[in-house]
Amino acid sequence: MVIEAKGISFSYGGRKVLEGVSFRLGDASLAALLGRNGAGKTTLLRILMGFLRPSAGSASADGKDISRISPRERARMIAYIPQSSPIIFPHTVRDIVLMGRASSLPVFSRPGKEDERRADEVMESLGILHLSSRAADAVSGGERQLALIARALVQDAKVLLLDEPTSSLDYANQLKVLETMAELRDRGYTVLFTTHSPDQALMDTDSVMLIDDCGHIGITDADTLISSDRLSALYGRKLCIRRIDTGRNERIACVPE
């Protein structure tokens, strides 16, 4: 599924957050949205989900204007994974995942056997089926994040928008989530995630979208950033991008000069 933004602008009161944002993400792609605090990353995701209306421009999914799609249809096309999802009630991991079936069920209906089968199938694909009966507030942060990804996948939406999916996770769980996003791209999903980490943005992504403090976006790739000063300009300090040969593959790291 193709996600496209055309000339999107947005302001909170008199403060302009996004201005003239345009990009296109095609099928089976993994893109990172990189920028400083307050640059508008979350705002852009909320516009792509139809939660906010841009003051100018439009966002579309497979050529359909997102603002004109019903919430139920939108949920079948695009899934949103927030930075965090507080556990208020004593839900199990399976309960959390089954919530993703809501858009496919009649009003006031409960998930049936086929919904449970689909939830188990997705949890198994992400390696968390063994946690299905565990309380959601009793698993690790990384496992809970994978449960939220599973909840998004059982919507059967082909576009996944993740807002800082590795925030507050330890390093091992950060890697697990990043690797999962790459695997989902390889399975045909269109994945866009926000991050504060250049290292994550440069790790196995197809494109990197840099959003500056004026709300403008530039799109590039890892190879281009290697030989450019764009990251240094984005963060206002000199940064070095280096390739590291791990012996098994090549990684890219960002370090201060």
C-alpha positions as CSV (number, residue, x, y, z in Angstrom):
1,M,0.0,0.0,0.0
2,V,1.3,3.5,-0.9
3,I,1.2,6.3,1.6
4,E,1.6,9.8,0.2
5,A,1.7,13.3,1.7
6,K,1.3,16.3,-0.6
7,G,2.2,19.8,0.7
8,I,1.1,19.2,4.3
9,S,1.2,22.1,6.7
10,F,0.0,22.2,10.3
11,S,0.1,24.8,13.2
12,Y,-0.7,24.7,16.9
13,G,-2.2,28.1,17.4
14,G,0.3,30.5,15.9
15,R,3.2,28.0,16.1
16,K,3.9,26.4,12.7
17,V,5.0,22.8,13.1
18,L,4.9,21.4,9.6
19,E,5.2,23.3,6.3
20,G,4.9,21.9,2.8
21,V,5.7,18.3,3.7
22,S,5.6,16.0,0.7
23,F,6.8,12.4,0.4
24,R,5.7,9.0,-1.0
25,L,6.3,5.6,0.6
26,G,5.7,2.6,-1.5
27,D,4.9,-1.1,-0.9
28,A,7.3,-3.1,1.2
29,S,9.4,-0.2,2.5
30,L,10.9,0.8,5.8
31,A,11.4,4.5,6.5
32,A,12.6,6.4,9.5
33,L,11.4,9.9,10.5
34,L,14.3,11.6,12.3
35,G,14.2,15.0,14.0
36,R,14.7,16.9,17.2
37,N,12.2,17.2,20.1
38,G,9.2,19.2,19.0
39,A,10.0,19.0,15.3
40,G,6.6,17.6,14.5
41,K,7.2,13.8,14.1
42,T,4.3,12.7,16.2
43,T,2.1,15.4,14.6
44,L,2.8,14.0,11.2
45,L,1.9,10.5,12.2
46,R,-1.3,11.7,13.7
47,I,-2.2,13.5,10.4
48,L,-1.4,10.3,8.5
49,M,-3.8,8.4,10.8
50,G,-6.5,11.0,10.3
51,F,-6.5,12.1,13.9
52,L,-5.5,15.6,12.9
53,R,-6.5,17.6,9.9
54,P,-3.7,19.6,8.1
55,S,-4.2,23.3,7.6
56,A,-3.0,22.8,4.0
57,G,-2.2,19.8,1.8
58,S,-3.5,16.2,2.1
59,A,-2.5,12.7,3.0
60,S,-3.6,9.6,1.1
61,A,-3.5,5.8,1.3
62,D,-3.6,4.0,-2.1
63,G,-4.9,7.2,-3.6
64,K,-7.7,7.7,-1.1
65,D,-7.8,11.0,0.9
66,I,-7.3,9.8,4.5
67,S,-9.5,12.6,5.9
68,R,-12.4,11.3,3.8
69,I,-12.1,7.6,4.9
70,S,-14.3,6.3,7.7
71,P,-12.4,5.4,10.9
72,R,-13.3,1.7,10.5
73,E,-12.0,1.6,6.9
74,R,-8.9,3.6,7.9
75,A,-8.2,1.0,10.6
76,R,-8.2,-1.7,8.0
77,M,-5.6,0.2,6.0
78,I,-3.3,1.8,8.6
79,A,-2.3,0.7,12.0
80,Y,-0.7,3.0,14.6
81,I,1.6,1.9,17.4
82,P,2.0,4.7,20.0
83,Q,5.1,5.5,22.1
84,S,3.5,3.8,25.1
85,S,0.1,2.3,26.0
86,P,-0.6,2.3,29.7
87,I,-2.0,-0.9,31.1
88,I,-5.0,0.2,33.2
89,F,-7.0,-3.0,33.4
90,P,-5.6,-6.5,34.1
91,H,-5.5,-7.5,30.4
92,T,-3.5,-10.5,29.2
93,V,-1.2,-10.2,26.2
94,R,-3.7,-12.0,24.1
95,D,-6.4,-9.5,25.2
96,I,-4.2,-6.7,24.1
97,V,-3.6,-8.3,20.7
98,L,-7.3,-9.2,20.2
99,M,-8.2,-5.5,20.5
100,G,-6.7,-5.1,17.0
101,R,-9.7,-7.1,15.7
102,A,-12.2,-4.4,16.7
103,S,-12.4,-2.8,13.3
104,S,-13.4,-6.2,11.7
105,L,-16.1,-7.0,14.2
106,P,-19.8,-5.9,14.3
107,V,-20.6,-3.4,17.0
108,F,-20.9,-4.9,20.5
109,S,-19.5,-8.3,19.2
110,R,-16.8,-10.3,20.9
111,P,-13.8,-11.8,19.1
112,G,-14.5,-15.3,18.0
113,K,-12.5,-18.5,17.4
114,E,-11.2,-17.2,14.0
115,D,-10.1,-13.9,15.7
116,E,-8.3,-15.9,18.4
117,R,-6.6,-18.1,15.7
118,R,-5.4,-15.0,13.9
119,A,-4.1,-13.4,17.1
120,D,-2.2,-16.6,18.0
121,E,-0.8,-16.8,14.4
122,V,0.6,-13.2,14.7
123,M,2.0,-13.7,18.2
124,E,3.7,-16.8,17.1
125,S,5.3,-15.0,14.1
126,L,6.7,-12.4,16.5
127,G,7.9,-15.0,19.0
128,I,5.5,-14.0,21.9
129,L,2.9,-16.7,21.7
130,H,4.2,-18.2,25.0
131,L,3.3,-14.9,26.7
132,S,-0.3,-14.9,25.6
133,S,-1.8,-15.7,29.0
134,R,0.6,-13.5,30.9
135,A,-0.6,-10.2,32.4
136,A,0.4,-7.4,30.0
137,D,1.8,-5.4,32.9
138,A,4.0,-8.4,33.9
139,V,6.1,-8.7,30.8
140,S,9.1,-6.7,29.7
141,G,9.0,-3.4,27.9
142,G,10.2,-5.0,24.7
143,E,7.7,-7.8,25.0
144,R,4.9,-5.3,25.6
145,Q,6.0,-3.3,22.5
146,L,5.9,-6.5,20.4
147,A,2.4,-7.1,21.8
148,L,1.4,-3.6,20.5
149,I,2.9,-4.5,17.1
150,A,0.9,-7.7,17.1
151,R,-2.2,-5.8,17.9
152,A,-1.5,-3.6,14.9
153,L,-0.9,-6.7,12.6
154,V,-4.1,-8.4,13.5
155,Q,-5.9,-5.4,12.1
156,D,-4.6,-6.7,8.8
157,A,-3.6,-3.2,7.8
158,K,-0.6,-3.1,5.4
159,V,0.7,0.2,6.7
160,L,2.3,0.5,10.1
161,L,3.1,3.8,11.8
162,L,5.2,3.5,14.9
163,D,5.9,6.5,17.2
164,E,9.3,6.0,18.9
165,P,8.8,2.2,19.2
166,T,12.1,1.7,21.1
167,S,11.7,4.5,23.7
168,S,12.4,3.3,27.2
169,L,13.6,-0.2,26.0
170,D,16.9,-1.7,26.9
171,Y,19.4,-2.3,24.1
172,A,18.5,-5.9,23.4
173,N,14.8,-5.1,23.1
174,Q,15.5,-2.1,20.9
175,L,17.3,-4.4,18.5
176,K,14.5,-6.9,18.6
177,V,11.9,-4.3,17.7
178,L,14.1,-2.8,14.9
179,E,14.7,-6.3,13.5
180,T,11.0,-7.0,13.6
181,M,10.2,-3.9,11.6
182,A,12.7,-4.9,9.0
183,E,11.2,-8.4,8.9
184,L,7.7,-6.9,8.4
185,R,9.0,-4.8,5.5
186,D,10.4,-8.0,4.0
187,R,6.9,-9.5,4.3
188,G,5.4,-6.7,2.3
189,Y,4.4,-4.1,4.9
190,T,5.0,-0.4,4.5
191,V,6.5,0.7,7.8
192,L,7.3,4.3,9.0
193,F,8.7,4.9,12.5
194,T,9.9,8.0,14.3
195,T,13.1,8.0,16.3
196,H,15.6,10.4,18.0
197,S,18.5,8.0,17.2
198,P,20.5,8.5,13.9
199,D,21.9,5.0,14.4
200,Q,18.4,3.5,14.4
201,A,17.4,5.6,11.4
202,L,20.4,4.3,9.5
203,M,19.9,0.6,10.4
204,D,18.5,-1.4,7.5
205,T,16.1,1.4,6.4
206,D,15.2,2.1,2.8
207,S,14.9,5.9,3.3
208,V,15.4,8.5,6.1
209,M,13.2,11.5,6.4
210,L,14.8,14.4,8.2
211,I,12.4,16.9,9.7
212,D,14.0,20.3,10.8
213,D,12.8,22.8,13.4
214,C,11.0,24.7,10.7
215,G,8.8,21.8,9.8
216,H,10.4,21.0,6.5
217,I,11.3,17.4,5.5
218,G,14.1,16.2,3.4
219,I,14.3,12.5,2.2
220,T,17.5,10.7,1.8
221,D,19.1,7.3,2.4
222,A,21.9,5.9,4.5
223,D,24.5,6.1,1.8
224,T,23.8,9.7,1.2
225,L,24.0,10.6,4.8
226,I,27.4,9.0,5.1
227,S,29.0,11.7,3.0
228,S,26.8,14.7,3.9
229,D,26.6,17.3,6.7
230,R,22.8,17.1,6.9
231,L,22.7,15.3,10.3
232,S,25.2,17.9,11.7
233,A,22.9,20.7,10.4
234,L,19.8,19.0,11.8
235,Y,21.2,18.7,15.4
236,G,23.3,21.8,15.4
237,R,26.6,20.0,16.2
238,K,29.3,18.3,14.3
239,L,28.6,14.6,13.8
240,C,30.5,11.8,12.1
241,I,28.9,8.9,10.3
242,R,31.0,5.8,10.0
243,R,30.6,2.3,8.6
244,I,31.6,-0.6,10.9
245,D,32.4,-4.1,9.7
246,T,31.1,-6.5,12.4
247,G,32.6,-9.5,10.6
248,R,29.1,-10.7,9.6
249,N,27.7,-7.6,8.1
250,E,28.2,-3.8,7.9
251,R,26.6,-1.4,10.3
252,I,26.5,2.4,10.4
253,A,27.2,4.5,13.5
254,C,26.8,8.1,14.3
255,V,29.3,9.7,16.8
256,P,30.0,13.2,17.9
257,E,33.2,14.7,16.4
